[in-house]
């Protein structure tokens, strides 16, 4: 803040996009989860204030954490709430840094236009400054405590995959399996909302969809899922492909390509190593097998997803700003999803495939995955 000449931060923690847009505020004030707002006023001098959505939650949040004792309910509009507190602090003519405006990781931002315009009207002497990715850069390298939280999230993801393995049988409804997987996450300390994508079909598209159906699973069905298990606000990312009974041989070939690409990346991940070199090796491995990319890349994980570091072959133009902003080298204690969703363009028009992903930690000497669930293609019993 001093380096940027800021008198105060206004972090607009809006519960959007599976709570990813609360990440900056929650990093400094541990309020969030179950779609709670966290509008954080963080002055350079003095104590911060968190504003939550409703007065009925204020006492709960004061007792649930001790980082920020000054928890209040919004009064009037968001702009009126923020402007009122800045005037109390004598900062109504200060340089106020705001997140949630357009930046390298989010070209649209998430702060409501009406809030920004009204703040300009209520604080005519203040200078509202777009802090861009200042907080995201600070959060890109994780502390040991954060890595511990991500380890707990990974544990939940392993339980969710094991539940799919144990519950997915012919005759069971898709939604029952999905619900059992969510239940085991919540019952073991997990938090909502979280990203959990799912598809069950004889020939699933090479990326899972949003919601399960009430259709009953049948022998020969493929299940592909992308899970962001969440613990204390921290998300990991894991993907696996399952089949009820023996899969078609082509699916095994595609999945072998996913694993080969994963191994080629892991061999080249490490502190000081270039992301571009490692990810080019991943792409070369995929292409050497004649496979096509639905998704193949890395993106940072922590209190949000699609953060730093970011280098995705399927969205490289969207990531150009992120790569330029953060640089091309891995650093120790970076944590990211490494997902590889592939198809064979010569088989069934490339309209079906397999998924695989792990959450990766850059260590002092290399890289390791945070999840422990088996990486092999999951063949499940075809009998009820």
C-alpha positions as CSV (number, residue, x, y, z in Angstrom):
1,X,0.0,0.0,0.0
2,X,2.8,2.4,0.9
3,X,4.6,1.6,-2.4
4,X,1.5,2.5,-4.3
5,X,0.7,5.6,-2.2
6,X,-2.6,4.2,-1.0
7,X,-4.3,5.4,2.2
8,X,-6.9,2.6,2.3
9,X,-8.1,-0.5,0.5
10,X,-11.7,-1.2,-0.3
11,X,-11.9,-4.9,-1.2
12,X,-15.3,-5.8,-2.5
13,X,-15.8,-9.4,-1.5
14,X,-18.8,-10.4,-3.6
15,X,-20.0,-14.0,-3.4
16,X,-19.8,-14.6,-7.1
17,X,-18.3,-17.4,-9.2
18,X,-18.2,-20.0,-6.4
19,X,-17.0,-17.3,-4.0
20,X,-13.8,-16.7,-6.0
21,X,-14.5,-13.0,-5.9
22,X,-14.3,-12.9,-2.1
23,X,-10.7,-14.2,-2.2
24,X,-8.9,-10.9,-1.8
25,X,-11.1,-9.7,1.1
26,X,-11.0,-13.1,2.8
27,X,-7.2,-13.2,2.6
28,X,-7.1,-10.2,5.0
29,X,-10.3,-10.9,6.9
30,X,-11.4,-14.5,7.3
31,X,-15.1,-13.9,6.7
32,X,-16.7,-15.9,3.9
33,X,-18.4,-19.1,2.9
34,X,-22.0,-20.0,2.1
35,X,-22.2,-16.9,-0.1
36,X,-21.4,-14.4,2.6
37,X,-20.4,-10.9,1.6
38,X,-17.1,-9.4,2.9
39,X,-16.8,-5.7,2.0
40,X,-13.5,-4.9,3.7
41,X,-12.2,-1.4,4.5
42,X,-8.5,-1.8,5.2
43,X,-6.8,1.5,6.1
44,X,-3.0,1.9,6.0
45,X,-3.2,3.1,9.6
46,X,-5.7,1.7,12.1
47,X,-8.0,-1.3,12.3
48,X,-10.0,-2.8,9.4
49,X,-13.7,-3.2,9.2
50,X,-15.7,-6.0,7.5
51,X,-19.2,-5.4,6.3
52,X,-21.4,-8.5,5.9
53,X,-24.8,-8.7,4.2
54,X,-27.2,-8.8,7.1
55,X,-27.3,-7.6,10.7
56,X,-28.4,-11.1,11.9
57,X,-24.9,-12.5,11.0
58,X,-22.8,-9.8,12.7
59,X,-22.5,-11.4,16.1
60,X,-21.8,-14.8,14.6
61,X,-18.9,-13.4,12.6
62,X,-17.5,-11.5,15.5
63,X,-17.3,-14.8,17.5
64,X,-16.3,-17.0,14.6
65,X,-12.9,-15.3,14.0
66,X,-10.6,-12.9,15.9
67,X,-8.7,-11.3,13.1
68,X,-11.2,-8.5,12.5
69,X,-13.3,-7.6,15.6
70,X,-15.0,-4.7,13.8
71,X,-17.7,-6.5,11.9
72,X,-20.7,-4.6,10.8
73,X,-23.8,-4.9,8.6
74,X,-24.1,-2.9,5.4
75,X,-26.3,0.1,5.8
76,X,-28.0,1.4,2.7
77,X,-26.3,0.7,-0.6
78,X,-22.8,-0.7,-0.8
79,X,-21.5,2.7,-1.9
80,X,-23.2,4.4,1.0
81,X,-21.8,1.8,3.4
82,X,-18.2,2.2,2.1
83,X,-18.3,6.0,1.9
84,X,-19.7,6.3,5.4
85,X,-16.8,4.4,6.9
86,X,-14.2,6.2,4.9
87,X,-15.6,9.5,6.2
88,X,-15.5,8.2,9.7
89,X,-11.8,7.4,9.2
90,X,-11.1,10.8,7.7
91,X,-10.2,9.3,4.4
92,X,-12.8,10.9,2.2
93,X,-10.1,12.8,0.4
94,X,-7.6,10.0,0.3
95,X,-6.2,7.6,-2.3
96,X,-8.5,4.6,-2.1
97,X,-7.4,1.4,-3.7
98,X,-10.1,-0.9,-5.0
99,X,-10.1,-4.4,-6.2
100,X,-12.8,-6.0,-8.4
101,X,-12.2,-3.5,-11.3
102,X,-10.7,-4.7,-14.7
103,X,-7.3,-6.4,-14.4
104,X,-5.1,-9.0,-16.0
105,X,-7.0,-11.9,-14.4
106,X,-10.5,-10.5,-14.9
107,X,-11.0,-8.1,-17.8
108,X,-14.5,-7.4,-16.7
109,X,-14.1,-7.1,-12.9
110,X,-17.0,-7.7,-10.5
111,X,-17.6,-4.4,-8.7
112,X,-21.1,-3.2,-9.7
113,X,-21.0,-0.1,-11.9
114,X,-23.6,1.6,-9.8
115,X,-21.4,1.2,-6.7
116,X,-18.4,2.7,-8.4
117,X,-20.3,5.7,-9.8
118,X,-22.1,6.4,-6.5
119,X,-18.7,6.3,-4.7
120,X,-17.5,9.0,-7.0
121,X,-20.5,11.0,-6.2
122,X,-20.3,10.5,-2.4
123,X,-16.5,11.0,-2.3
124,X,-15.8,13.8,-4.8
125,X,-12.4,14.6,-3.2
126,X,-11.2,11.0,-3.0
127,X,-9.1,9.3,-5.7
128,X,-10.4,5.8,-6.5
129,X,-7.4,3.7,-7.7
130,X,-7.7,0.4,-9.5
131,X,-5.2,-1.9,-7.7
132,X,-5.5,-4.4,-10.5
133,X,-3.8,-7.7,-9.5
134,X,-1.9,-6.4,-6.4
135,X,-3.6,-8.8,-4.0
136,X,-3.5,-11.7,-6.5
137,X,0.2,-11.3,-6.8
138,X,0.6,-11.2,-3.0
139,X,-1.4,-14.4,-2.8
140,X,0.4,-16.3,-5.6
141,X,3.1,-17.7,-3.3
142,X,1.5,-19.6,-0.4
143,X,2.5,-19.6,3.3
144,X,3.0,-22.9,5.1
145,X,-0.3,-22.4,6.9
146,X,-2.1,-21.9,3.6
147,X,-0.5,-25.0,2.2
148,X,-1.8,-26.9,5.2
149,X,-5.3,-25.6,4.4
150,X,-5.0,-26.7,0.8
151,X,-3.8,-30.1,2.1
152,X,-7.1,-30.4,4.1
153,X,-9.0,-29.5,0.9
154,X,-7.2,-32.2,-1.0
155,X,-8.1,-34.7,1.7
156,X,-11.8,-33.8,1.1
157,X,-11.3,-34.3,-2.6
158,X,-9.9,-37.7,-2.1
159,X,-12.9,-38.7,0.0
160,X,-15.2,-37.4,-2.7
161,X,-13.5,-39.5,-5.4
162,X,-13.6,-42.5,-3.2
163,X,-17.3,-42.0,-2.7
164,X,-17.9,-41.9,-6.4
165,X,-15.9,-45.1,-6.7
166,X,-18.0,-46.8,-4.0
167,X,-21.4,-45.5,-4.9
168,X,-21.6,-45.4,-8.7
169,X,-23.3,-48.6,-9.7
170,X,-26.0,-49.5,-12.3
171,X,-29.4,-48.4,-11.1
172,X,-28.2,-45.6,-8.9
173,X,-29.3,-42.1,-9.9
174,X,-26.7,-39.6,-11.1
175,X,-27.9,-37.1,-8.5
176,X,-27.6,-39.6,-5.7
177,X,-23.9,-40.2,-6.5
178,X,-23.3,-36.4,-6.8
179,X,-25.2,-35.8,-3.5
180,X,-23.1,-38.5,-1.7
181,X,-19.9,-36.9,-2.9
182,X,-21.0,-33.5,-1.7
183,X,-22.2,-34.9,1.6
184,X,-18.8,-36.5,2.4
185,X,-17.1,-33.1,1.7
186,X,-19.5,-31.2,4.0
187,X,-19.5,-33.9,6.7
188,X,-15.7,-33.8,6.9
189,X,-15.4,-30.1,7.4
190,X,-15.9,-28.8,3.8
191,X,-17.6,-25.6,2.8
192,X,-20.1,-24.4,0.2
193,X,-20.4,-23.0,-2.4
194,X,-17.8,-24.9,-4.4
195,X,-17.2,-25.8,-8.0
196,X,-18.2,-29.4,-8.8
197,X,-18.8,-30.3,-12.5
198,X,-20.2,-33.6,-13.5
199,X,-21.2,-35.7,-16.5
200,X,-22.4,-39.3,-16.8
201,X,-23.0,-40.7,-20.3
202,X,-22.0,-43.5,-22.6
203,X,-20.0,-40.9,-24.6
204,X,-19.4,-37.8,-22.5
205,X,-18.1,-34.7,-24.1
206,X,-14.5,-34.1,-23.2
207,X,-15.4,-31.7,-20.3
208,X,-17.9,-32.3,-17.5
209,X,-21.1,-30.3,-17.3
210,X,-22.8,-28.3,-14.5
211,X,-25.4,-30.6,-12.9
212,X,-26.3,-34.2,-12.6
213,X,-29.7,-35.6,-13.7
214,X,-32.1,-38.0,-12.2
215,X,-31.2,-40.6,-14.8
216,X,-30.1,-44.0,-13.4
217,X,-26.6,-45.0,-14.2
218,X,-26.2,-48.0,-16.6
219,X,-23.4,-50.4,-17.3
220,X,-21.0,-48.9,-19.8
221,X,-21.6,-45.3,-18.6
222,X,-18.6,-43.1,-18.3
223,X,-18.4,-40.6,-15.4
224,X,-16.1,-37.6,-15.7
225,X,-15.9,-35.0,-12.9
226,X,-14.1,-31.8,-12.0
227,X,-14.0,-31.1,-8.3
228,X,-12.8,-28.1,-6.3
229,X,-13.1,-29.4,-2.7
230,X,-13.1,-26.4,-0.3
231,X,-11.8,-26.1,3.2
232,X,-11.8,-22.8,5.1
233,X,-12.2,-21.0,1.8
234,X,-9.3,-22.8,0.2
235,X,-9.9,-24.8,-3.0
236,X,-7.9,-27.6,-4.7
237,X,-8.8,-29.1,-8.1
238,X,-8.9,-32.7,-9.0
239,X,-10.4,-34.6,-12.0
240,X,-10.9,-38.2,-12.8
241,X,-12.6,-40.5,-15.3
242,X,-14.6,-43.5,-14.3
243,X,-16.4,-46.2,-16.2
244,X,-19.2,-48.6,-15.0
245,X,-17.7,-51.8,-16.3
246,X,-14.9,-52.1,-18.9
247,X,-14.5,-49.0,-21.0
248,X,-13.9,-48.9,-24.7
249,X,-10.2,-49.2,-25.5
250,X,-10.1,-45.8,-27.0
251,X,-11.0,-44.2,-23.7
252,X,-8.0,-45.9,-22.1
253,X,-5.7,-44.7,-24.8
254,X,-6.9,-41.1,-24.3
255,X,-6.5,-41.4,-20.6
256,X,-3.0,-42.8,-21.0
257,X,-2.3,-39.6,-23.0
258,X,-3.6,-37.5,-20.1
259,X,-1.2,-39.3,-17.7
260,X,1.7,-39.1,-20.1
261,X,1.2,-35.3,-20.4
262,X,1.0,-35.0,-16.7
263,X,4.2,-36.8,-16.1
264,X,6.0,-34.7,-18.7
265,X,5.0,-31.6,-16.9
266,X,5.8,-32.8,-13.4
267,X,9.4,-33.7,-14.6
268,X,9.9,-30.1,-15.6
269,X,8.1,-28.2,-12.8
270,X,10.3,-26.7,-10.1
271,X,11.5,-23.4,-8.7
272,X,13.2,-21.3,-11.3
273,X,12.0,-23.4,-14.2
274,X,10.1,-21.8,-17.0
275,X,6.4,-22.4,-17.3
276,X,6.5,-22.0,-21.0
277,X,9.1,-24.6,-21.5
278,X,7.3,-27.1,-19.2
279,X,3.9,-26.5,-20.8
280,X,5.4,-26.7,-24.3
281,X,6.6,-30.2,-23.3
282,X,3.1,-31.1,-22.1
283,X,1.7,-30.0,-25.5
284,X,4.3,-31.9,-27.4
285,X,3.5,-35.1,-25.5
286,X,-0.2,-34.7,-26.3
287,X,0.4,-34.0,-30.0
288,X,2.8,-37.0,-30.3
289,X,-0.1,-39.2,-29.5
290,X,-2.4,-37.6,-32.0
291,X,-4.7,-36.3,-29.3
292,X,-6.6,-33.0,-29.2
293,X,-6.8,-30.5,-26.3
294,X,-10.1,-29.6,-24.7
295,X,-8.2,-28.1,-21.8
296,X,-4.5,-28.4,-20.9
297,X,-2.8,-26.0,-18.7
298,X,-2.1,-24.7,-15.2
299,X,-3.9,-22.1,-13.2
300,X,-3.4,-20.9,-9.6
301,X,-5.4,-22.2,-6.7
302,X,-5.9,-20.9,-3.1
303,X,-8.8,-18.8,-2.0
304,X,-9.9,-18.8,-5.6
305,X,-9.3,-20.4,-8.9
306,X,-7.9,-19.2,-12.3
307,X,-5.3,-17.2,-10.3
308,X,-1.5,-16.9,-10.6
309,X,0.4,-18.7,-12.1
310,X,-1.6,-19.2,-15.3
311,X,-0.6,-20.8,-18.5
312,X,-3.3,-22.6,-20.4
313,X,-2.9,-23.9,-24.0
314,X,-6.6,-23.8,-24.6
315,X,-6.8,-20.1,-23.5
316,X,-3.4,-18.8,-24.2
317,X,-4.6,-15.4,-25.5
318,X,-6.7,-14.9,-22.4
319,X,-3.6,-15.7,-20.3
320,X,-1.1,-13.4,-22.1
321,X,-1.7,-10.6,-19.6
322,X,-1.3,-13.0,-16.7
323,X,1.9,-14.4,-18.0
324,X,3.3,-10.9,-18.6
325,X,2.2,-9.7,-15.2
326,X,3.6,-12.6,-13.1
327,X,6.5,-13.8,-15.2
328,X,7.4,-17.1,-16.7
329,X,9.1,-18.8,-13.8
330,X,7.8,-21.1,-11.1
331,X,8.5,-20.1,-7.5
332,X,8.5,-22.3,-4.4
333,X,5.2,-22.6,-2.7
334,X,3.1,-21.7,-5.8
335,X,0.1,-24.0,-5.9
336,X,-1.9,-24.6,-9.1
337,X,-4.3,-26.9,-10.8
338,X,-2.7,-28.9,-13.7
339,X,-5.6,-30.2,-15.8
340,X,-5.5,-32.2,-18.9
341,X,-8.8,-32.9,-20.7
342,X,-8.2,-34.7,-24.0
343,X,-10.0,-36.3,-27.0
344,X,-9.0,-38.1,-30.2
345,X,-10.0,-35.9,-33.2
346,X,-10.2,-38.9,-35.4
347,X,-12.6,-40.8,-33.1
348,X,-16.3,-39.9,-32.9
349,X,-15.6,-36.5,-34.4
350,X,-13.6,-35.5,-31.3
351,X,-16.8,-35.1,-29.3
352,X,-15.9,-37.4,-26.4
353,X,-12.9,-37.9,-24.2
354,X,-11.3,-38.2,-20.8
355,X,-10.4,-35.8,-18.0
356,X,-7.5,-35.8,-15.5
357,X,-6.3,-33.1,-13.1
358,X,-4.1,-32.7,-10.0
359,X,-3.3,-29.8,-7.7
360,X,0.5,-29.3,-7.7
361,X,2.7,-27.6,-5.1
362,X,6.1,-26.3,-6.2
363,X,8.6,-27.4,-3.6
364,X,12.1,-26.2,-2.9
365,X,13.5,-28.9,-5.2
366,X,10.7,-29.8,-7.7
367,X,6.9,-30.4,-7.5
368,X,4.5,-32.8,-5.8
369,X,0.8,-33.4,-6.0
370,X,-1.5,-32.6,-3.0
371,X,-4.1,-35.3,-3.7
372,X,-3.4,-39.0,-2.9
373,X,-6.3,-40.6,-4.7
374,X,-5.0,-43.2,-7.4
375,X,-4.3,-41.6,-10.7
376,X,-5.3,-44.7,-12.8
377,X,-8.4,-44.8,-14.9
378,X,-11.2,-46.0,-12.6
379,X,-13.0,-49.1,-13.7
380,X,-16.1,-49.8,-11.5
381,X,-18.2,-52.9,-11.0
382,X,-21.0,-53.2,-13.6
383,X,-23.3,-55.2,-11.3
384,X,-25.6,-53.6,-8.8
